[in-house]
Amino acid sequence: MERLVLGSRGSALALWQARHVAGLLRGAHPGLVIEEVIIKTEGDRMTEQALSVLGGKGVFVKEIEDALLQERIDLAVHSMKDMPTEMPPGLGFAAVPRRHDARDALLTAEGGDLAALPAGATVATGSPRRRAQLLAVRPDLRMTEVRGNVDTRVRKLKEGRFAAMVLALAGIERLGIEIPRVPLSLEVCVPAVGQGALAIETRAGDARTRALVGVLDDPDTATAVSAERAFLAHLGGGCLAPAAAHARVSGSDLLLEGVVADPDGSRLLRDREAGPREQATLLGERLASRLLAAGGAAILREVRA
């Protein structure tokens, strides 16, 4: 009887994702036994500090990757947007399942879209990417940091601590949270790299696990995500400047849209690149190079300084 040990964070969303993948694996391999191991990461422990203070990407994955490398678990399920663009030697993606809706959503207690928010309304988001793009459209808004799991954030919104909040639509829908929400169009807010997609990570040399997990891979999603990650890596990977990218695959073609912006939204650079899906990495790098040359390099220097 085949057996796998699956590692996951302990948040409600992380457990939903891990159990969703476990269910797909059991469906693909009848009789497969999957043991769940919950691992607490730095991002889970330091819930009151901004991600930028903690170092941004990687704070939700390092301890889980350590468990993989130490062979305490066989596979890990992550939100793709949490994954650094550089992975530790010896680890890799065994599958990228079909992506959920990648858009962000505006949540309010009463309902209403971005245009309906009153002048000077407070919007909660811990994401520099979201903050910059929203301020580019509505510079009158006041932005405030918010951390914690999805349930905690939604409770704060319902308590009236702020007028609205922005979260990934995928997380809200996966958890079945009932609250008025309006998806933000890509024209308003380009999603985070990898948003809406899951990453199933294994040891690169673990052929058995990779074979079992590989049946869950969705080639279109994997290709789109590879273009987005190449874009971010070429910008400088874990930089704290607001940067976003979203790719769509249609047949043999790929369309990638990218954004680099000032944290206050005063300068927002947006461009797109299209080409054959086989050149996903090249397309991501080419788009990043063009945005860097258009002023993105100066924005990144200022933010890092």
C-alpha atoms as one frame of an Amber mdcrd trajectory, in Angstrom:
protein
   0.000   0.000   0.000   1.426   3.364  -1.065   1.839   5.984   1.656   2.733
   9.682   1.494   3.376  12.227   4.253   2.024  15.661   3.327   3.180  18.835
   5.068   1.077  21.976   5.385   0.674  25.137   7.404  -2.118  25.015   9.957
  -4.298  27.910   8.790  -7.813  27.150   7.595  -6.906  28.017   4.003  -3.669
  26.032   4.027  -5.475  22.979   5.414  -8.233  23.326   2.810  -5.595  23.359
   0.086  -3.679  20.415   1.524  -6.828  18.324   1.962  -8.053  19.276  -1.505
  -4.793  17.964  -2.984  -4.934  14.862  -0.766  -8.452  14.152  -2.042  -7.334
  14.506  -5.661  -4.415  12.152  -5.028  -6.634   9.530  -3.392  -8.994   9.777
  -6.352  -6.135   9.270  -8.784  -4.544   6.457  -6.754  -7.185   4.324  -4.961
  -5.779   2.893  -1.737  -3.176   5.619  -1.331  -2.666   6.525   2.342  -1.837
  10.170   3.071  -0.681  11.337   6.479  -1.041  15.050   7.254   1.657  16.907
   9.195   1.070  20.514  10.293   4.142  22.748  10.358   4.204  26.259  11.837
   6.192  28.789   9.813   7.711  32.145  10.747   4.833  33.908   9.006   2.368
  32.003  11.188   4.189  32.862  14.412   4.728  36.573  13.722   1.146  37.552
  12.960   1.387  41.157  14.120   4.325  42.221  11.947   4.090  43.334   8.320
   5.414  40.828   5.813   7.835  43.478   4.551   9.426  43.546   8.028   9.673
  39.760   8.113  11.305  39.648   4.703   8.337  39.092   2.393   8.271  35.907
   0.357   9.601  32.754   1.990   8.269  33.360   5.494   5.436  30.868   4.908
   7.555  28.095   3.354  11.048  27.799   4.865  10.209  25.472   7.750   8.141
  23.286   5.437  10.985  23.073   2.928  13.342  22.150   5.765  11.014  19.252
   6.614  11.138  18.125   2.980  14.923  18.246   2.851  15.138  16.336   6.143
  12.737  13.710   4.693  10.198  14.228   7.481   7.550  14.755   4.816   7.243
  13.612   1.182   5.365  16.550  -0.306   4.168  20.022   0.612   1.200  22.029
  -0.644   1.714  25.798  -0.841  -0.055  28.825  -2.212   2.071  29.519  -5.286
   2.140  33.250  -4.516   4.021  32.480  -1.274   6.872  30.752  -3.108  10.197
  32.597  -3.545  11.446  32.688  -7.127  14.621  30.871  -6.017  14.087  27.409
  -4.580  16.506  25.501  -2.344  18.763  22.986  -4.106  17.205  19.535  -4.072
  13.581  20.711  -4.181  11.195  21.354  -7.061   7.577  21.502  -8.147   6.141
  18.077  -8.879   2.794  19.503 -10.023   0.896  22.751 -10.422  -2.840  21.903
 -10.372  -5.426  23.828 -12.353  -5.646  27.423 -11.192  -8.598  29.012  -9.423
  -9.724  32.554 -10.301  -6.577  34.657  -9.821  -8.278  38.012  -9.232  -8.368
  40.054  -6.056 -11.708  41.015  -4.516 -12.935  44.079  -2.654 -14.799  43.071
   0.507 -17.221  45.363   2.323 -19.768  44.790   5.068 -22.589  46.329   3.056
 -21.588  45.524  -0.547 -20.376  47.857  -3.274 -17.480  48.273  -5.653 -14.349
  50.420  -5.554 -16.100  53.452  -7.050 -18.790  53.307  -4.338 -16.355  53.771
  -1.454 -16.703  57.252   0.083 -13.847  59.739  -0.263 -11.084  59.033   2.225
 -12.380  55.556   3.084  -9.965  53.224   4.877  -9.054  50.057   2.989  -7.175
  47.220   4.706  -4.465  45.335   2.893  -1.014  44.138   3.867   0.085  43.974
   0.240   2.194  46.791  -1.285   1.090  45.514  -4.711  -2.601  45.955  -3.943
  -2.069  49.245  -2.140  -0.166  50.815  -5.051  -2.656  49.748  -7.707  -5.692
  50.867  -5.710  -4.109  54.250  -4.954  -3.340  54.698  -8.650  -7.113  54.519
  -9.271  -8.347  56.118  -6.005  -5.547  58.294  -4.521  -7.976  59.593  -1.886
  -8.211  56.240  -0.117  -6.448  55.602   3.190  -4.574  52.308   3.398  -3.983
  50.337   6.589  -2.027  47.153   7.270  -3.852  43.960   8.198  -2.404  40.553
   9.116  -3.803  37.278  10.361  -5.663  34.441   8.701  -8.621  35.054   6.410
 -11.242  34.506   9.124  -9.529  36.992  11.458  -9.338  39.665   8.767 -12.978
  39.237   7.788 -14.028  39.503  11.437 -12.172  42.815  11.740 -13.990  44.093
   8.655 -17.379  43.095  10.066 -16.489  44.868  13.341 -16.141  48.093  11.357
 -12.405  48.642  11.846 -12.157  49.720   8.204 -14.518  50.375   5.296 -13.209
  47.692   2.971 -10.573  45.034   2.577  -8.864  43.374  -0.370  -8.159  39.630
  -0.417  -7.514  37.008  -3.056 -10.810  35.775  -4.457  -9.518  32.194  -4.460
  -9.075  32.092  -0.690 -12.522  33.514   0.009 -14.233  31.062  -2.314 -12.211
  28.044  -1.199 -13.195  28.683   2.423 -16.810  29.434   1.534 -16.774  32.763
   3.403 -20.059  34.613   3.083 -19.423  38.342   2.772 -20.250  40.895   0.051
 -17.412  41.017  -2.455 -16.694  42.440  -5.893 -13.847  40.980  -7.971 -11.321
  43.595  -9.107 -10.678  43.548 -12.847  -7.148  43.013 -14.133  -7.318  46.553
 -15.492  -7.591  47.825 -11.911  -5.465  45.316  -9.988  -3.102  42.791 -11.570
  -2.802  39.807  -9.196   0.296  38.632  -7.383   2.585  36.263  -9.234   1.103
  32.771  -8.879  -2.099  33.964  -7.177  -4.922  31.417  -7.320  -2.525  28.548
  -8.085  -1.196  25.819  -5.810   2.352  24.487  -5.756   3.035  20.864  -4.871
   6.674  20.663  -3.841   8.790  17.528  -3.410  12.427  16.515  -3.296  13.789
  16.671  -6.829  15.244  13.173  -6.570  12.149  11.510  -5.101  10.966   9.770
  -8.270   8.228   7.766  -6.503   6.479  10.779  -5.000   6.908  12.864  -8.136
   5.293  10.128 -10.225   2.323   9.876  -7.860   1.843  13.654  -7.704   2.550
  14.394 -11.364  -0.937  13.329 -12.471  -2.311  16.530 -10.867  -0.247  18.870
 -13.052  -2.152  21.255 -15.321   0.172  22.258 -18.197  -1.624  25.544 -18.925
  -1.412  26.689 -15.299   2.190  25.544 -14.950   3.168  27.449 -18.096   1.384
  30.639 -17.029   2.955  30.530 -13.579   6.430  29.949 -15.011   6.103  33.141
 -17.095   4.969  35.140 -14.052   7.767  33.792 -11.859  10.368  34.517 -14.543
   9.084  38.104 -14.656   9.433  38.543 -10.897  12.832  36.849 -10.776  14.169
  39.151 -13.505  12.943  42.193 -11.552  14.961  41.066  -8.567  12.845  38.345
  -6.979  11.960  39.246  -3.424  12.052  43.018  -3.839   9.534  44.865  -1.683
   8.373  47.174  -4.471   4.826  46.623  -5.688   5.148  44.272  -8.656   2.524
  42.020 -10.212   2.081  39.752 -13.210  -0.641  37.587 -14.660  -0.376  35.230
 -17.624  -3.098  33.561 -19.665  -2.543  30.593 -21.952  -4.761  30.045 -24.977
  -3.830  27.061 -27.105  -0.242  27.568 -28.199  -0.147  31.250 -27.189   0.644
  33.060 -23.941  -0.267  36.618 -22.947   1.531  38.129 -19.947   0.701  41.426
 -18.258   3.028  43.021 -15.715   3.092  45.998 -13.353   5.771  47.823 -11.371
   4.696  50.767  -9.218   5.689  53.205  -6.518   4.299  52.168  -3.111   2.011
  55.221  -3.123   0.717  54.520  -6.639   2.012  57.838  -8.007   3.997  56.037
 -10.715   2.573  52.871 -12.197   4.216  51.128 -15.140   2.137  48.553 -17.011
   2.985  46.556 -20.126   2.303  43.195 -21.746   4.118  40.549 -23.753   2.726
  37.834 -26.013   4.261  34.861 -27.752   4.424  31.065 -27.969   3.827  29.230
 -24.717   7.086  27.324 -25.159   8.886  30.622 -24.532   7.136  31.363 -21.225
  10.338  32.060 -19.298  11.758  34.242 -22.066   8.510  36.224 -22.299   8.572
  36.888 -18.555  12.184  38.057 -18.666  11.559  40.210 -21.739   8.596  41.984
 -20.120  10.559  42.595 -16.933  13.463  44.051 -18.922  11.156  46.438 -20.727
   9.542  47.671 -17.497  12.945  48.081 -15.858  14.101  50.198 -18.787  10.884
  52.263 -18.703  11.554  53.440 -15.163  11.071  50.315 -13.094  14.775  50.115
 -12.263  14.638  53.576 -10.679  11.530  52.646  -8.683  13.200  49.486  -7.387
  16.353  51.370  -6.403  14.332  53.899  -4.430  12.300  51.240  -2.632  15.382
  49.197  -1.706  17.099  52.332  -0.429
